[in-house]
Each structure stands twice: as structure tokens, then as C-alpha cells.
């Protein structure tokens, strides 16, 4: 809404009518009245300010942006207009376009806290954390009311977290909660930041999450539906909705794409419920994988819950937990009969509305149940299934990303390394790594992270490391660059895991690139992610029990370079054949879990207070389990959004495209970095879709080899053929 900091002006009659529509939140009428006012006077300031705002409330963002652009041409110096224009740009993830508008707002209204709050918010989206922190500090010095103070605290906290000031970030969140307990963002930020705080124990995190639930659930619980109409047959095909703001380039997609593609469609109809307006190439793949792709961005929590109920979702799986853009306020309204937490947040939601949490027996061992408000469902596999190269699926097979020999053989020294979020590298972690460097005097330490390419930030980080016992002369700081994802691991001999918040995606990435990982066991999910990965991989000898053990394991790995190289060259194959990456097994067990939860929900509906009767009822249903479900499902491929076919049919379509390309463009021309001919591009696009649904598919790999050979890319062609051959050999074993 328009910021409240502008001086009151006696309204004109037409302005009063606009204000009345605004206060009623009658957005359709407000649009009509603004348009009428602008027809009479194209320079009506009130109408110019409110038209774009009302259009955005009606979920018409393109029209809103057009209205703001036109308004700004008439009122280029109006701060309120500019700040609202920037707000709509940011909802469309156009943060770079919003930045100059917000800079101008701060020049026009430097005395207003909200000018700086909005700038800090924009800086966070652009990963400009030092600038954002400075803007938040300016906002703090200008606050005039509780709302402004809370907004300023929120922004200061998020930037502090990125700058490594974790306890201070938590304190800012706690002050914001005291001032405004009904703002869910403050609770979510506190929980997210507590994960990286060494002083915050697991039971403190659980208590903070339950506080969140106790604050918000009473507002909605009396209105929860009973879903009696859904209590139908135990074996019917269920509508499963996966809800997330992260169906885009995001770490969540490294673990959910295989499930979206291959969850058994005989049993389940899959809905991807997207909470983020921004979409990219990864989003497009999700649209192909899911049976239905539903956009929920720009709807409030109550509207989202209503839409989910309209869709008839039986089981709602939340992928975000207490992370940015989450749907917890939607789940608090009981949008579906069964609601499950999984994947995105390594702790409890604190909501009784969330029935279960998917986990495993290593990451959440027996005795961990009291850390959760949800009932734990422990899968017999690792709790999720990793797939590399989410941003560029074909890079998985290309020469540059194959495992290289350990770099010590060329460098003449061991390089320890970390590519984790810098917020996880606490003083305790860096101090331990300093001890390790003392134990291996010739070794170096590589740290990759955000902003390390900025000289001032890098210098400050070196000084911090020096204070904690790390010789800066032995430190290699590498700026985080998405274009170098996976390539930095070619420079690391042994990866070092932080604690208590260990790696997750990063741990899988380094192992897939052949780099052994030293981790430390923890007492809760957030500190046992790498422990789970290494257990299901079969390398528990790399899991330390304490800091001395951590140093011992790393020193032993560093002591024999020949053995280290042999480990490295075989580690990818180990990982791909382990429970960490077996998508077929994971999808089976995940689907089995969904069905068991559903049966229990049905049985509780008939016998609410009698567990023995519930078990007896479920046992009576089991003989009628469809026989077809007892054999593995045929893999499927989404050729178009909403158009899914069995894998053999996708193969036929691919081979037909290849034959057409050979006929229409038998000699595509000179060697080129890009494939421009439409017929050959069609082959590549469909092969990519197939490999996104069924990794290592030999038919798709062989067709890609044909494409690369036709274009003179011999090395790529041979790599694809080698991968296809390995896939066939593995299938035959």
C-alpha cells in the first residue's frame, strides 16, 4: 500500500472517492474510478498513484507496470509513485529495474525510514548485502513508529545474516516479534537464522517454531474444514500438491525434480503449486513434469488455501518450511486433508496443521521425535534424492564436468575447500580449519562465497580468518559465480563441511564431483544432513564425532595422494548407485509413504479414538491393493505441459525428429558453439526433456551424440556415447 509518510492534504472530491474505494479495498471499482479520473485529467496525482496499485491487487501485473510507467512520465519526482512502481517490479523479480527507482526515492525522501527499508529490501534481492545493511541502519535512525521500526529491524536482520552476524540477526528478529508478534515474517526469519547460530540448541529452535504455531493457528483453527467428502476409497488415485516458491533455479530443485517427473501416475495426480511470480527454464521443465502447474503468486494465504481446496488436493506437500516466500500461513488454514513438511527447512514448522514430516532414520534418529510438532515418517532411503545440474541438465554429461584427477597431483600440495554459504562458516568452524592447516603445513584453504570478489569484503574476511588462526597467505578466496558451479571443485582435494548447520546441496555437489567430504555428526536434523548423505553413500569413516576426530580424518585423507585420487575417480559412480541418487527407489518409497498416510487418515476418520480398530480396518483394505501397483511403473515424459507419454513413446518421437533432421539438414555446416538449425535443435530439446525426466536414458544420449557428431563436436559426441554405453551396462547388471 502507499507509504504513510507523506503530509496530509485536504482531498478534492474526486480524490475522496478514490480514497474511499481504496479503504474499502474495492480494487475493481478503484481501477474504474482512477481510469475515469485520468480521462478527465491525465495529471491527476491521486489517480496516477493508485491505478497501478489497484491493478496489481487484481493480479494484473503487466497492466500495473504499464500504468506506472505512464504515471512516472507525468510525475517523475513523486516518491510515493516511484516506491509503489518499484514494489510491483520486485513482485515480478525485476529487482535490477527497481534499483534506480529506489535510489531516487531515497534522494527525494531521505528523511523517511521506509525509503531506506525498500532500498535495503532491493539490495537483498540483488545480493548487495553491505549496501543493504547500510540502508537498514539509515532506516533505523529515522523510524517514527512501530511499523517502521519493525520493517527496519527485519531488513537489518536479513543483511546481518548474510554478513555473518548471526546472533545479532536473531536478536533483531526477537525485538521485531516483541513489537509486532502477528507478523509471520519475523518468526520465520528468526527460525531461519537460529539454524546457523551455534548458541541456539535444537529445542530452542523447536520452541520458537511452536511459538509461531501458537500465535497464528488459533486465528484459523475454528475454520478448518473437516473434509468429510474426501473420505473415499483407500486405493483411489490421489491428488498430490507440491507447494513451493522454488520451482525455478533453486537448490530445492536438485531434490524434487525426479519426484515430480516419476512419482507413480497410476496412484497419484501431481500438482505443482508455485508461489513465486518469477519463472525460468527450470520452471518450464516443472510444467512438463507435473500433471498440473498452478500459479499462486500474488494471492494472499486465504486465497491460496481456497484455491487449493477448489482443486481438490488430497495431500499437500510443503517444500519450503520457514524459508522465504513460504506458504505456512496457507497451511495453517488447513488447505488439504493431509499436509506434509518435506525438504526445504531442516526443522519443524511448529504447526499442528502439518500432519507429517518426511525424514529418514539417520538424519532424524530415534529419539528425535520431540523436536517436531509433525509426526515423523522415516523413509527407508535417504529423506530426499539428489540430482545434479539442475540449471543445465545436459552439462551433467559434458566433458568439462567429468571428474578430474585430484589437484594435489599437479599442484604439489593439498587444497582443503568449502563452497558453503558464508553464513555457515562461524568463528568456531574457521578456528577448527585453522587447526587443520597447522596439522598439514603445506596445505591451502579455498573458500568460495558471495561478495568475496569485492576487495573490501575480501580484505575484511581475510582479517577475520587471521584472527581465528588461519594464515591469510594460505587462503584462496573465490567469488561465488553461478557460471563456475561445479568447476571450483576441480580445485579442491578435500571438502570441509561446516557445523552445526552442515551442507546439504553443497555436500551432494562436492561428492558428485569426486571430492571426499569431512563432516561432523550433530544432534539434530540441521547438523546431520551430511551425516545422512555419507551414511547412505557408505562413507561413515568421513563423519567425525568431535573436533579432534575431524582433524584426524582430514589429515589421514591428505596423507596419501594416490589413495585420495583413486577415491576421487570412483566416487561419482558410488554416489549415483547409492540411495542418495536412486530416483526409482526413492519415488517408490515416497509414494508408499503417501499411501500409508492416506490410509491412516481414512481409518482415523472412522475410528477417531481407537488405534486398534484403525489398524484392523487398514489390514482389511490391504488384500484389495491393486495388483498392477506391485510392479514398477513405466517412466513417463512430459512432451508438453499437461501432455505426458510413456518413455517408449517419447523415444519414438525423438527418433522421428532425428530422422527428419538427417533428411532436412544432413550437412548442418561448420563447427559452431550453438546449434541453429531448427530440425537439429528439436532433437536436442526433446532429448533434454527425456533426460530431465529419466537421467542417463541411453536413447536420448545416443541421439545427442548424433547431433554433436553432425556438428563436428567430436569430444561431446564421444562423451554422450560413453555415457549411453555405461547406462546400458548398468541396466544389464
C-alpha positions in Angstrom: 0.0 0.0 0.0 1.1 3.6 -0.4 3.6 4.6 2.4 2.1 6.7 5.2 4.8 9.2 5.4 3.5 11.9 3.1 2.0 15.1 4.6 -1.8 15.1 4.6 -3.5 17.2 2.0 -7.2 18.3 2.0 -8.7 16.0 -0.6 -10.5 17.1 -3.7 -14.0 15.5 -4.1 -12.8 13.1 -6.8 -9.8 12.2 -4.7 -12.0 11.5 -1.7 -14.0 9.0 -3.9 -10.7 7.3 -4.9 -9.6 7.1 -1.2 -13.0 5.6 -0.2 -12.6 2.8 -2.8 -9.1 2.3 -1.6 -10.1 2.0 2.0 -12.9 -0.5 1.1 -10.3 -2.5 -0.8 -12.7 -2.5 -3.8 -9.9 -2.8 -6.3 -12.1 -3.2 -9.4 -14.0 -0.1 -8.6 -10.8 1.8 -7.8 -9.4 0.9 -11.2 -12.6 2.2 -12.9 -12.6 5.4 -10.9 -8.8 6.0 -11.5 -9.3 5.5 -15.2 -12.3 7.9 -15.2 -10.3 10.5 -13.3 -7.3 10.2 -15.7 -9.6 10.6 -18.7 -10.7 13.9 -17.2 -7.3 15.0 -16.0 -4.3 12.9 -17.2 -2.2 14.5 -14.5 -4.4 13.5 -11.6 -1.8 12.6 -9.0 -4.1 10.6 -6.8 -5.3 8.5 -9.7 -1.8 8.1 -11.0 -0.6 6.8 -7.7 -3.5 4.4 -7.2 -4.2 2.9 -10.6 -1.1 0.7 -10.8 -1.5 -0.3 -7.2 -5.1 -1.4 -7.7 -4.2 -3.3 -10.9 -1.5 -5.2 -9.0 -4.1 -6.1 -6.3 -6.3 -7.6 -9.1 -3.3 -9.7 -10.2 -2.8 -7.8 -13.4 0.9 -7.0 -13.1 1.6 -6.2 -16.7 -1.2 -3.6 -16.8 0.0 -2.3 -13.4 3.5 -1.8 -14.8 2.2 0.0 -17.9 0.1 2.3 -15.7 3.1 3.1 -13.5 5.3 3.8 -16.5 2.8 6.2 -17.8 2.3 7.9 -14.4 6.0 8.3 -13.9 6.3 10.2 -17.2 3.9 12.8 -15.7 5.2 12.7 -12.1 8.9 11.7 -12.2 9.6 13.3 -8.8 6.8 11.7 -6.8 8.4 9.4 -4.2 5.2 7.6 -3.4 4.6 6.8 -7.0 8.2 5.6 -7.5 8.2 3.4 -4.4 5.0 1.6 -5.5 6.2 1.2 -9.0 9.4 -0.4 -7.7 7.3 -2.7 -5.5 5.4 -4.1 -8.5 8.7 -4.6 -10.4 10.0 -6.5 -7.4 7.0 -8.8 -7.3 7.9 -9.6 -10.9 11.5 -10.3 -9.8 12.8 -7.3 -11.8 15.0 -6.2 -8.9 17.6 -4.6 -11.1 15.0 -2.4 -12.8 13.6 -1.4 -9.4 17.0 -0.3 -8.0 17.3 3.1 -9.7 13.8 4.0 -8.8 14.5 3.3 -5.1 17.8 5.2 -5.2 15.8 8.1 -6.5 13.2 7.7 -3.7 16.0 7.9 -1.1 17.3 11.1 -2.7 13.8 12.6 -2.8 12.7 11.5 0.7 15.9 10.8 2.7 14.2 11.6 6.0 11.7 8.8 5.7 12.6 5.4 7.1 10.5 3.4 4.6 12.5 4.9 1.7 15.6 3.2 3.1 13.7 0.0 4.1 12.6 -0.5 0.5 16.2 0.1 -0.8 17.5 -2.4 1.7 14.9 -4.9 0.6 16.0 -4.4 -3.0 19.7 -4.8 -2.1 19.0 -8.1 -0.6 17.4 -9.4 -3.8 20.5 -8.2 -5.7 22.9 -9.8 -3.1 24.3 -6.4 -2.2 24.5 -7.1 1.5 26.8 -4.3 2.7 24.8 -1.7 0.9 21.6 -3.2 2.2 22.9 -3.2 5.8 23.9 0.4 5.5 20.4 1.3 4.1 18.8 -0.6 7.0 20.9 1.3 9.5 19.8 4.6 7.9 16.2 3.4 8.2 16.7 2.5 11.9 17.9 6.1 12.6 14.8 7.6 11.0 12.0 5.4 12.4 8.9 7.3 13.8 6.5 4.4 14.7 6.4 0.7 15.4 5.7 -0.3 11.9 8.8 1.5 10.6 10.9 0.1 13.4 9.8 -3.5 12.7 10.4 -3.1 9.0 13.9 -1.7 9.6 14.7 -4.5 12.1 13.6 -7.0 9.5 15.9 -5.7 6.8 18.8 -5.2 9.2 18.4 -8.8 10.3 18.4 -10.4 6.8 21.6 -8.5 5.8 23.3 -9.3 9.1 22.7 -12.9 8.5 24.4 -12.7 5.1 27.3 -10.8 6.6 27.9 -13.5 9.3 26.4 -11.5 12.2 24.1 -14.4 13.1 23.4 -13.8 16.9 22.7 -10.1 16.1 20.3 -11.1 13.3 18.4 -13.3 15.7 18.2 -10.5 18.3 16.8 -8.1 15.7 14.1 -10.7 14.9 13.3 -11.2 18.5 12.9 -7.5 19.0 10.6 -7.3 16.0 8.5 -10.1 17.4 8.1 -8.4 20.7 6.9 -5.2 18.9 4.7 -7.0 16.3 4.0 -10.6 17.2 1.4 -11.1 14.4 3.9 -10.5 11.6 4.8 -14.0 10.4 8.0 -12.8 8.6 9.7 -12.0 11.9 9.1 -15.5 13.2 10.2 -17.2 10.0 13.4 -15.1 9.9 14.2 -15.8 13.5 13.8 -19.6 12.9 15.9 -19.5 9.7 18.7 -17.5 11.4 18.7 -19.7 14.5 19.7 -22.6 12.4 23.1 -21.1 11.8 23.5 -19.9 15.4 25.9 -22.2 17.4 24.3 -20.9 20.6 20.7 -22.0 19.6 20.0 -25.6 20.5 17.6 -27.8 18.7 15.0 -27.5 21.5 15.2 -23.7 21.3 14.5 -23.9 17.6 11.6 -26.2 18.2 10.2 -23.9 20.9 10.4 -20.9 18.6 8.6 -22.8 15.9 5.9 -23.9 18.3 5.5 -20.2 19.4 4.9 -19.4 15.8 2.2 -22.1 15.6 0.6 -20.9 18.9 0.4 -17.3 17.7 -1.2 -18.0 14.3 -3.1 -21.2 14.3 -5.8 -20.1 16.8 -6.8 -17.5 14.2 -7.7 -20.2 11.7 -8.3 -23.5 13.6 -12.0 -22.9 14.3 -12.5 -22.6 10.5 -10.7 -25.7 9.4 -12.8 -27.9 7.1 -13.5 -31.5 8.1 -13.0 -32.8 4.5 -15.6 -35.5 5.1 -16.4 -35.7 1.4 -12.8 -36.8 0.7 -13.0 -39.9 2.9 -13.5 -42.2 -0.1 -11.9 -45.5 -1.2 -8.4 -46.3 0.1 -6.9 -47.0 -3.3 -8.3 -44.2 -5.4 -5.9 -42.0 -7.4 -4.9 -39.2 -5.1 -4.3 -35.5 -6.0 -0.9 -34.6 -4.5 0.1 -30.9 -4.5 3.7 -29.9 -4.0 3.7 -26.2 -2.9 6.8 -24.1 -3.1 8.2 -20.7 -4.1 11.2 -22.5 -5.6 10.1 -24.2 -8.8 12.9 -22.2 -10.5 16.6 -22.1 -10.3 17.0 -23.0 -6.7 18.6 -25.7 -4.5 15.3 -27.3 -3.8 15.0 -28.4 -7.4 18.1 -30.6 -7.1 16.0 -32.9 -4.9 12.4 -32.6 -6.2 12.7 -32.8 -10.0 13.0 -36.6 -10.1 9.9 -36.9 -7.9 7.9 -34.5 -10.0 8.8 -36.5 -13.1 8.4 -40.1 -11.9 6.0 -40.3 -8.9 3.8 -43.2 -9.8 1.0 -41.7 -12.0 -1.2 -44.8 -11.6 -1.6 -43.8 -8.0 -1.1 -40.0 -8.0 -2.0 -37.0 -10.0 0.7 -34.4 -9.4 0.1 -30.7 -9.0 3.0 -28.2 -8.8 1.7 -25.1 -6.9 4.1 -22.2 -7.5 4.2 -19.3 -5.0 6.8 -17.2 -6.9 5.9 -14.9 -9.9 9.4 -15.3 -11.4 9.8 -18.2 -13.9 12.7 -19.5 -15.8 13.9 -22.6 -17.8 13.7 -24.7 -14.7 10.1 -23.6 -14.2 9.3 -24.7 -17.7 10.7 -28.2 -17.0 8.5 -28.4 -13.9 5.5 -27.5 -16.1 6.4 -30.5 -18.3 6.9 -32.9 -15.4 3.8 -32.1 -13.4 0.3 -33.1 -14.5 -0.9 -29.6 -13.5 1.1 -26.3 -12.9 -0.8 -23.8 -10.8 0.4 -20.2 -10.2 -0.4 -18.9 -6.7 1.9 -15.9 -6.7 0.2 -12.6 -5.8 -2.6 -14.3 -3.9 -2.8 -14.0 -0.1 -2.7 -17.0 2.2 -6.5 -17.2 2.5 -6.9 -17.1 -1.3 -4.3 -19.7 -1.8 -6.0 -22.1 0.7 -9.3 -21.6 -1.1 -7.7 -22.3 -4.4 -6.1 -25.5 -3.1 -9.4 -26.7 -1.8 -11.1 -25.9 -5.1 -8.5 -28.1 -6.8 -9.4 -31.0 -4.5 -5.9 -31.6 -3.4 -5.8 -34.6 -1.1 -2.2 -34.4 0.1 -0.4 -31.1 0.3 3.4 -31.3 0.5 5.2 -28.2 1.6 8.7 -27.8 0.3 9.7 -24.5 2.0 9.0 -24.5 5.7 10.4 -21.4 7.3 12.2 -20.1 4.3 11.5 -17.1 2.1 8.2 -16.9 0.3 6.7 -19.8 2.2 3.1 -21.0 2.4 3.0 -21.7 6.1 0.1 -19.2 6.7 -1.7 -21.1 3.9 -1.1 -24.5 5.6 -2.2 -23.0 9.0 -5.6 -22.7 7.4 -5.7 -26.5 6.6 -5.8 -26.2 2.9 -5.8 -30.0 2.4 -6.9 -33.1 4.4 -3.3 -34.2 4.8 -0.4 -31.8 5.0 3.3 -32.8 5.0 6.5 -30.9 5.5 9.5 -32.0 3.4 12.8 -30.9 2.1 13.2 -27.1 2.3 13.6 -26.4 6.1 15.7 -28.7 8.4 13.5 -28.3 11.5 9.8 -28.3 12.5 7.2 -25.9 11.1 5.6 -25.7 14.6 2.1 -26.1 13.1 -0.3 -28.8 14.3 -2.0 -28.3 10.8 1.0 -30.1 9.3 0.5 -33.8 9.9 3.7 -35.4 8.9 7.3 -34.7 8.0 9.3 -36.9 5.7 12.7 -37.8 7.0 15.0 -40.9 7.5 16.4 -42.9 10.4 19.9 -41.4 10.1 19.2 -37.8 9.7 16.4 -38.0 12.3 17.4 -40.9 14.5 15.1 -42.5 17.1 14.7 -40.1 19.9 14.4 -37.0 17.7 10.6 -37.0 17.6 10.2 -34.5 20.4 11.9 -31.9 18.2 8.9 -31.7 15.9 5.2 -30.8 16.0 4.7 -33.1 13.0 4.7 -36.9 13.2 7.9 -38.2 11.6 7.7 -40.6 8.7 11.1 -42.2 8.3 11.8 -43.4 4.7 14.0 -46.5 4.3 16.1 -44.4 1.9 17.8 -41.0 2.4 15.0 -38.5 3.0 15.4 -36.9 -0.4 17.1 -37.8 -3.7 19.8 -35.7 -5.3 20.1 -34.8 -8.9 23.0 -32.6 -10.1 23.0 -29.9 -12.7 19.5 -28.5 -12.2 20.3 -25.3 -14.1 21.7 -27.1 -17.1 20.8 -30.8 -17.3 23.0 -31.6 -20.3 26.1 -30.3 -18.6 25.9 -33.5 -16.4 27.2 -35.4 -19.4 29.7 -33.0 -20.9 33.5 -33.3 -20.7 34.1 -30.2 -18.6 32.1 -31.6 -15.7 33.5 -35.1 -15.6 35.6 -35.9 -12.6 39.3 -34.9 -12.8 42.3 -36.2 -11.0 42.9 -34.8 -7.6 44.6 -31.4 -8.0 47.3 -32.2 -5.4 49.0 -34.4 -8.1 49.5 -31.3 -10.2 49.7 -28.6 -7.5 52.1 -30.4 -5.2 50.0 -29.6 -2.2 46.6 -30.4 -0.7 43.8 -27.9 -1.1 41.0 -28.1 1.5 37.9 -26.2 0.5 34.4 -25.1 1.2 31.7 -23.7 -1.1 29.0 -23.4 1.5 27.1 -20.3 2.4 29.4 -18.0 4.3 26.8 -17.6 7.0 27.5 -21.2 8.0 31.2 -20.5 8.5 31.1 -19.4 12.1 34.1 -18.5 14.2 34.2 -22.0 15.7 34.3 -23.5 12.2 37.1 -21.3 10.9 39.1 -21.8 14.1 38.9 -25.6 13.6 40.0 -25.2 10.0 42.9 -23.1 11.2 43.9 -26.1 13.4 43.8 -28.3 10.4 46.1 -26.1 8.4 48.6 -26.2 11.3 48.4 -30.0 11.1 49.1 -30.1 7.4 51.7 -27.3 7.0 51.8 -27.3 3.2 48.1 -27.3 2.6 45.9 -24.4 1.4 42.3 -23.5 2.2 39.9 -22.4 -0.5 36.7 -20.7 0.4 34.1 -19.7 -2.2 31.3 -17.4 -1.3 29.2 -14.3 -2.1 31.0 -11.0 -2.3 34.5 -12.4 -2.0 35.2 -10.8 -5.3 34.8 -7.4 -3.7 38.2 -6.2 -2.5 36.9 -4.5 0.7 34.8 -7.5 1.7 37.6 -10.0 0.9 40.1 -8.0 2.9 37.7 -7.9 5.9 37.2 -11.7 5.6 41.0 -12.3 5.4 41.4 -10.3 8.6 38.7 -12.3 10.3 40.4 -15.6 9.3 43.7 -14.3 10.5 42.2 -13.5 13.9 40.9 -17.1 14.1 44.2 -18.7 13.3 44.3 -19.0 9.5 47.3 -17.7 7.8 46.0 -15.4 5.0 48.9 -16.3 2.8 47.5 -19.9 2.6 43.9 -18.7 1.9 42.3 -18.7 -1.5 39.1 -16.6 -1.6 36.9 -17.3 -4.6 33.9 -15.1 -5.6 30.7 -17.0 -6.0 29.8 -17.2 -9.7 27.0 -19.5 -10.9 28.8 -19.9 -14.2 31.5 -21.7 -12.2 29.2 -24.0 -10.3 30.9 -27.4 -10.0 34.1 -26.1 -11.7 35.5 -24.8 -8.4 35.5 -28.4 -7.1 38.2 -29.3 -9.7 40.5 -27.1 -7.5 39.7 -28.8 -4.2 41.2 -32.1 -2.9 39.2 -32.5 0.3 35.9 -30.7 1.1 35.3 -29.4 4.6 31.8 -29.3 6.0 30.7 -26.6 8.4 28.7 -27.2 11.6 26.3 -27.0 13.3 24.5 -26.1 10.1 26.0 -28.5 7.6 25.9 -28.6 3.9 23.0 -30.1 2.0 23.1 -29.4 -1.7 26.7 -28.4 -1.5 27.6 -31.7 0.2 26.0 -33.7 -2.6 27.6 -31.4 -5.2 31.2 -32.0 -3.9 30.7 -35.7 -3.6 29.3 -36.0 -7.1 32.4 -34.2 -8.4 34.5 -36.8 -6.7 35.7 -34.7 -3.7 35.7 -36.6 -0.3 33.9 -34.7 2.4 34.8 -34.4 6.1 31.8 -33.7 8.3 30.9 -33.7 12.0 28.0 -35.5 13.4 25.4 -33.4 15.1 22.4 -33.8 17.4 19.6 -32.6 15.1 18.5 -32.6 11.5 20.2 -29.4 10.6 23.5 -30.7 11.8 23.1 -34.2 10.5 22.4 -33.6 6.8 25.9 -34.5 5.7 25.9 -37.4 8.2 22.8 -38.8 6.4 24.4 -38.3 3.0 27.6 -40.0 4.0 25.8 -42.9 5.7 23.6 -43.7 2.7 26.7 -43.3 0.5 28.6 -45.8 2.6 31.4 -43.5 3.8 30.7 -43.2 7.5 34.5 -43.1 8.1 34.4 -39.4 7.0 32.0 -38.5 9.8 33.8 -37.1 12.8 32.5 -37.4 16.4 34.3 -34.3 17.6 36.8 -31.6 16.5 39.9 -33.8 17.2 38.3 -36.5 15.1 37.5 -34.0 12.3 41.2 -33.0 12.1 42.3 -36.7 12.2 40.0 -37.7 9.3 41.1 -34.7 7.2 44.8 -35.4 7.9 44.5 -39.0 7.0 42.8 -38.2 3.7 45.5 -35.7 2.9 48.4 -38.1 3.7 48.1 -40.4 0.7 47.6 -38.7 -2.6 47.5 -41.9 -4.6 44.7 -43.3 -2.5 42.9 -39.9 -2.5 43.0 -39.9 -6.3 41.6 -43.4 -6.5 38.8 -42.4 -4.1 38.0 -39.3 -6.3 37.8 -41.2 -9.6 35.4 -43.7 -8.3 33.2 -41.5 -6.0 30.7 -40.3 -8.6 29.8 -43.9 -9.6 29.4 -44.8 -5.9 27.1 -41.8 -5.3 25.0 -42.4 -8.4 24.4 -46.1 -7.4 23.7 -45.2 -3.8 20.4 -44.4 -2.0 21.3 -40.7 -2.3 20.6 -40.8 -6.1 18.5 -43.8 -6.8 15.4 -42.0 -8.0 13.5 -45.2 -8.8 13.7 -46.4 -5.3 13.1 -43.0 -3.8 9.9 -42.4 -5.8 8.6 -45.9 -4.8 9.2 -45.4 -1.1 7.9 -41.8 -1.1 4.7 -42.9 -2.9 4.3 -45.7 -0.4 4.6 -43.2 2.4 1.9 -41.0 0.9 -0.4 -44.0 0.6 0.2 -45.2 4.2 -0.5 -41.7 5.5 -3.7 -41.6 3.5 -4.9 -45.0 4.8 -4.3 -43.9 8.3 -6.2 -40.6 7.7 -9.2 -42.6 6.4 -9.0 -45.0 9.3 -8.9 -42.3 11.9 -12.0 -40.8 10.3 -13.9 -43.9 11.0 -12.4 -44.7 14.4 -11.1 -41.4 15.8 -10.0 -42.7 19.2 -9.3 -46.4 18.7 -5.9 -47.2 17.2 -6.5 -50.9 17.3 -9.7 -50.5 15.2 -7.8 -48.3 12.8 -5.1 -50.9 12.3 -7.7 -53.6 11.8 -9.5 -51.5 9.2 -6.3 -50.8 7.3 -5.5 -54.6 7.4 -8.9 -55.3 5.9 -8.1 -53.0 3.0 -4.7 -54.5 2.1 -6.0 -57.6 0.2 -7.7 -55.2 -2.3 -4.4 -53.4 -3.2 -4.4 -53.2 -7.0 -2.1 -55.9 -8.4 -0.7 -53.5 -11.0 0.8 -51.3 -8.4 3.1 -54.1 -7.2 5.2 -53.8 -10.3 7.4 -50.7 -11.1 5.6 -48.1 -13.2 6.7 -47.2 -16.7 8.7 -44.0 -16.7 6.9 -41.1 -18.3 8.0 -37.9 -20.1 6.1 -34.7 -20.4 6.3 -33.8 -24.1 4.3 -30.6 -23.4 2.8 -29.1 -20.2 -0.1 -31.4 -19.4 0.8 -34.0 -22.1 2.7 -36.9 -20.6 3.5 -40.1 -22.5 5.3 -43.4 -21.6 9.0 -43.4 -22.2 8.9 -45.7 -25.3 6.5 -43.2 -27.0 8.9 -40.4 -26.2 11.7 -42.5 -27.8 9.7 -42.9 -31.0 9.1 -39.1 -31.2 12.8 -38.5 -30.6 13.9 -40.9 -33.2 11.4 -39.4 -35.7 12.9 -36.0 -35.1 16.4 -37.3 -35.6 15.5 -38.9 -38.9 13.9 -35.7 -40.0 17.0 -33.7 -39.1 19.2 -36.1 -41.0 16.9 -35.7 -44.1 16.3 -32.0 -43.9 19.8 -30.9 -42.8 22.3 -33.7 -43.5 25.2 -31.3 -43.5 24.5 -28.7 -40.9 27.6 -26.8 -41.6 30.9 -25.8 -39.9 31.6 -26.4 -36.2 29.7 -23.9 -34.1 29.2 -23.3 -30.4 25.4 -23.2 -30.9 23.1 -25.4 -33.0 21.0 -23.1 -35.1 19.1 -25.4 -37.5 15.6 -25.9 -36.3 15.4 -29.6 -37.0 18.6 -30.4 -35.1 17.6 -28.1 -32.3 14.3 -30.0 -32.0 16.2 -33.2 -31.4 18.3 -31.6 -28.7 15.3 -30.1 -27.0 13.3 -33.3 -26.8 16.4 -35.3 -25.8 16.9 -32.8 -23.0 13.3 -33.2 -21.8 13.7 -37.0 -21.8 16.9 -36.8 -19.8 15.3 -34.4 -17.4 12.6 -37.0 -16.8 14.8 -40.1 -17.0 18.5 -39.3 -16.3 21.1 -41.4 -18.2 18.4 -42.6 -20.8 20.6 -44.3 -23.4 18.4 -43.5 -26.4 18.4 -39.8 -25.6 22.2 -39.8 -25.0 22.8 -41.6 -28.3 20.6 -39.1 -30.2 22.6 -36.3 -28.6 25.8 -37.9 -29.8 24.4 -37.9 -33.3 23.6 -34.2 -33.0 27.1 -33.4 -31.8 28.8 -35.6 -34.4 26.8 -33.9 -37.2 28.1 -30.5 -36.0 31.7 -31.6 -35.6 31.7 -31.7 -31.8 33.6 -34.9 -31.6 34.5 -34.8 -27.9 30.9 -34.1 -26.9 29.7 -36.9 -29.2 32.1 -39.4 -27.7 31.2 -38.4 -24.1 27.5 -38.9 -24.8 28.2 -42.3 -26.4 30.3 -43.3 -23.4 27.5 -42.3 -21.0 24.9 -44.2 -23.1 27.1 -47.3 -23.1 27.6 -47.1 -19.3 23.9 -46.7 -18.8 23.1 -49.8 -20.9 25.8 -51.8 -19.0 24.4 -50.7 -15.7 20.8 -51.6 -16.7 22.0 -55.1 -17.8 23.6 -55.8 -14.4 
